Amino acid sequence: MMELTDALAAEHAAIFAYGMIGGRLDGDEADAARTAEAAHRSRRDALLLRLAERGDTAPVAAPSYELPFPVAGADDARRLATLVEERVGAVWRAVLPAAGRDDRTEALAALVDAAIRATGWRQAAGVEPGTVAFPGAP
């Protein structure tokens, strides 16, 4: 069963990855990467507050994360951004079944946000189809 702490760990990893992604993109795509990173930071901050209010121990961000492949240029950055959003979406989707009402609302919003960003990155990379039937599904 996934919990909000798992979602927080996924948000930490996404923030790290977008640091690498944004450095490999230019123009509108660099702006999109900054916007995505800001969205993940915002969701992370909200999770930190929610967990603190409950008295839960929040996982801290690792000093570094291992990326799934080298990011040498813009094509790799787009591919990584897509993968990041798919993985974050999968974690949030896994939170849904056990979540209470407020957490379920947040998890669904996070899943939708990740799915929309993943679609944008797939389109930027020229991947077809640009959308998936069940975002976050294994």
N, C-alpha and C positions, 0 to 999 in steps of 0.2 A: 504494500500500500504506500503510495506516494503521499508525502505531507508537504506542508508549506516550507519546511526546512529544505526539502529536496528542490523545490521551486527556487528558493533563494540561492542555493548552490548553482543551479542552472543559470540564473541571472548573473551571478558573479562571473561565471565562465564566459557568458555572452559578452559582457563588458570588456573582458580581457581580449577576446577574439576581435571585437570591433576596433580595438586599438591597432591591430595588425591590418585589418581589412581597410580601414580608412586611409592608412598610409600607402596603400597600393592603388588607390582610385583618384580620379580627378573630376573636377566640375560638379555636375549634378549628382553623380554617383558618390562622390566624397561627401556632399551635403546629405545624401540619403543615409550614408553610413553614420555620420554625426547625429542625425535625427534618430536613427535606430539605437545608437549607443545611449543617447539621452533618454529614450523610452525605457530601455533596460535599467538605466540608473534610477529613474523615477519609480519603476516597479520594485526594484531592489530596496529603495528607501522606504517605500510603503510597507514592504514585507518586514523590514527591520523594525519599524514602528509597531506593526501588528504583533509580531512575535514578542517584542519587549512588553507590550501591554498585557500579554497573556502570561508573561513570566517564563517563556520558553527560551532555551538557549539557541541563539542564531549561529549558524556556521559562518566562520570568517572566510574571506576570499583568500585563496592561495596566492603566494607571491608570484607564481607563474603557472601556466597551464600548458600541457602538451597539445599542440595542434594536430589534427588528424593527417595533415599533409603539409609540405612546404608551400608557402604563399609567396611566389616569386613575382607575380604581376597581377594585372587587373582581372584576367580570366580566373585565376586561382582565388582572388579576393571575392569575386561574385559567387563562385562555387562554395567557398567557406561561409559567406553570409547566408546563402540558401540553407546550408547544412545547420548552421547555428540556429536559425529560426525554426527549422524542422525539429531539431532536438529540443529546443526550449518549448515549442508547442507540444511535443510528446510528453514532456514532464508535466506541463499544466493540464493536459488531457487526462493524465493518470491521477492527478489530484482530484478531479471532479467526483468520482464515485463516493469517496469517503468524506467529502467536504460538507461542512454545514452551509446554511443558506448564504451567509455573507461571503464565506470563502469560495463557495461555488460560483457566485456572481463574479468575484475577482478572477477565479481560474478560467471561467469562460471568456471573460474579456481579454485575458492574457493570451489564451489560445487563439482567439480571433485576430488579435493584433499580430501575433507571430505568423499566422497563416497569411495575412495580408502582406506582411513584409517579405515572406518567403516567395509569394507570387511575384512581387515586384522584382526580387533578385533573379528569379527564374526568367522573367521576361527580359531583364537586362542582359542575361547570359544567353538569350536565344533558345532556352530550353522549352521544348514542347512535350506535353501540354504545360502551360504555365500554372495551372491550378491542379490540386489533387482532390479526390472525392471526399476523403475523410481526413482532414488535417490532424496531425498528431497520432494517427493510427500506426500501429507497428507494421 
